[in-house]
Amino acid sequence: MQPYLDQLSQLLQQATAGMNDDQLLRAPEGKWCAAEVLEHLRLTYTGTAKMLEKNRDQAVVEPAPIDDRVSAARKLIFDQGSFFEGLQAPPFATPKTPPDANVRTRIQEDLKRLGVAIDEAEQRRGKDANLGNHFALGPLNGEQWRHFHYEHGRHHAKQLEALKVFAAKA
């Protein structure tokens, strides 16, 4: 894995360190528990890896257009190192199964799969090539995919830390 994904792996492990399985499943009313937050992240990793694997045999990935909204989102993440606040997860990244504490293991496996998929796509197309289009950020190269997942994970690690505190008090 590359530095962004290595840091993300450590960040997620730290954010849930010390939480037992029961605590992973506790949440304030109407909010996701830590296991659901991890599942949401896992879905984004597997979704990106599947997209990259699907694009494997394409000579070129046609870039999506970049309008003002996409430019602003790219600036927020890649230039400011921040993430969207208060948005609801898209349906494809929303957990659909009951929360499962085993997600801690699966997320690390899927993060490794993502790293391999990005590395392989870069080897085939080159470091600066569009490896695939993100629904809100448009065309991304490998480093941008890593950076996106890092900022997204960092955003949710703050939620995980708050859920750790909540679960310890419950």
C-alpha positions in Angstrom: 0.0 0.0 0.0 1.0 3.6 -0.4 1.4 6.2 2.4 -2.2 7.4 2.3 -3.6 3.9 2.5 -1.1 2.8 5.2 -1.9 5.9 7.3 -5.6 5.2 6.8 -5.2 1.6 7.9 -3.5 2.8 11.1 -6.0 5.6 11.7 -9.0 3.2 11.5 -7.2 0.7 13.8 -6.5 3.5 16.3 -10.1 4.9 16.1 -11.5 1.5 17.2 -8.7 0.3 19.5 -10.1 -0.9 22.8 -13.6 -1.3 21.6 -15.1 -4.7 22.2 -17.7 -6.2 19.9 -20.6 -5.0 22.0 -19.2 -1.4 21.9 -18.8 -1.6 18.1 -22.6 -2.1 17.9 -23.7 0.7 20.2 -24.8 4.0 18.8 -26.9 7.1 19.8 -30.5 7.0 18.7 -30.8 7.4 14.9 -27.0 7.3 14.3 -24.8 4.6 12.8 -22.8 2.5 15.2 -19.0 2.0 14.7 -19.6 -1.3 12.8 -21.9 0.5 10.4 -19.4 3.3 9.8 -16.7 0.7 9.1 -19.1 -1.1 6.8 -19.8 2.1 4.9 -16.0 2.7 4.4 -15.6 -0.9 3.4 -18.3 -0.6 0.8 -16.4 2.4 -0.7 -13.1 0.4 -0.8 -14.7 -2.6 -2.5 -16.7 -0.4 -4.9 -13.6 1.4 -6.0 -11.6 -1.8 -6.3 -14.4 -3.4 -8.4 -14.6 -0.4 -10.7 -10.8 -0.5 -11.2 -10.9 -4.2 -11.8 -13.8 -3.7 -14.3 -11.8 -1.1 -16.2 -8.8 -3.4 -16.3 -9.2 -4.3 -20.0 -10.1 -0.8 -21.3 -7.3 0.9 -23.1 -8.5 4.3 -21.8 -11.1 5.3 -19.2 -13.1 8.2 -20.7 -13.0 11.1 -18.2 -16.2 12.5 -16.8 -16.6 16.2 -17.2 -15.4 18.6 -14.5 -17.9 21.4 -13.8 -17.9 24.0 -11.1 -19.4 21.7 -8.5 -16.8 19.0 -9.2 -14.0 21.5 -9.2 -15.1 22.8 -5.7 -15.3 19.2 -4.4 -11.9 18.4 -5.7 -10.4 21.6 -4.2 -12.0 20.7 -0.8 -10.4 17.3 -0.7 -7.2 17.5 -2.6 -6.2 21.1 -1.8 -7.7 21.7 1.6 -7.5 18.2 2.9 -11.0 18.3 4.1 -14.2 16.4 3.5 -17.9 17.0 2.9 -19.8 17.6 6.2 -23.4 16.7 6.8 -24.1 14.7 3.6 -25.9 11.4 3.6 -24.0 8.4 2.2 -25.1 7.4 -1.3 -27.2 4.3 -1.5 -24.3 2.2 -2.9 -22.2 3.0 0.1 -25.0 2.6 2.8 -24.8 -0.6 4.9 -27.7 -2.9 4.0 -27.1 -5.7 6.4 -27.2 -5.7 10.2 -24.0 -4.4 11.8 -21.3 -7.0 12.3 -18.3 -6.6 14.6 -16.2 -8.7 12.3 -16.1 -5.7 9.9 -12.8 -4.7 11.7 -11.1 -7.6 10.0 -12.8 -7.4 6.7 -12.1 -3.6 6.3 -8.4 -4.2 6.5 -8.6 -6.9 3.9 -10.6 -4.7 1.6 -8.2 -1.8 2.1 -5.4 -4.1 1.0 -7.5 -5.1 -2.1 -8.0 -1.5 -2.9 -4.3 -0.7 -2.7 -3.5 -3.6 -5.0 -6.2 -2.6 -7.5 -4.9 1.0 -7.6 -1.2 -0.2 -8.0 -2.1 -2.5 -10.8 -4.2 0.1 -12.6 -1.3 2.6 -12.4 1.1 0.0 -13.7 -1.2 -0.6 -16.7 -2.1 3.0 -17.5 0.6 5.2 -15.8 0.7 7.3 -12.7 -1.1 10.3 -14.2 -3.8 8.5 -16.1 -7.5 8.5 -15.3 -8.1 5.2 -13.5 -11.8 5.8 -13.1 -14.5 8.4 -12.5 -15.7 9.2 -9.0 -19.4 10.1 -8.9 -18.7 13.5 -7.2 -15.0 14.2 -8.0 -14.8 13.1 -11.7 -11.7 11.5 -13.2 -9.1 10.4 -10.7 -5.6 9.1 -11.0 -4.1 6.6 -8.5 -2.8 9.1 -6.0 -6.1 11.0 -6.1 -8.0 7.8 -5.3 -5.7 7.1 -2.4 -6.0 10.7 -1.2 -9.8 10.6 -1.5 -10.1 7.4 0.5 -7.7 8.8 3.1 -9.7 12.0 3.6 -13.0 10.1 3.6 -11.6 7.7 6.2 -10.1 10.5 8.3 -13.6 12.2 8.3 -15.2 9.0 9.6 -12.4 8.3 12.1 -13.6 11.3 14.0 -17.0 9.8 14.2 -15.5 6.5 15.3 -13.6 8.2 18.1 -16.9 9.9 19.3 -18.7 6.5 19.1 -15.9 5.0 21.2 -16.5 7.6 23.9 -20.3 7.1 23.7 -20.0 3.3 23.9 -17.6 3.4 26.9 -20.2 5.5 28.8 -23.2 3.4 27.9 
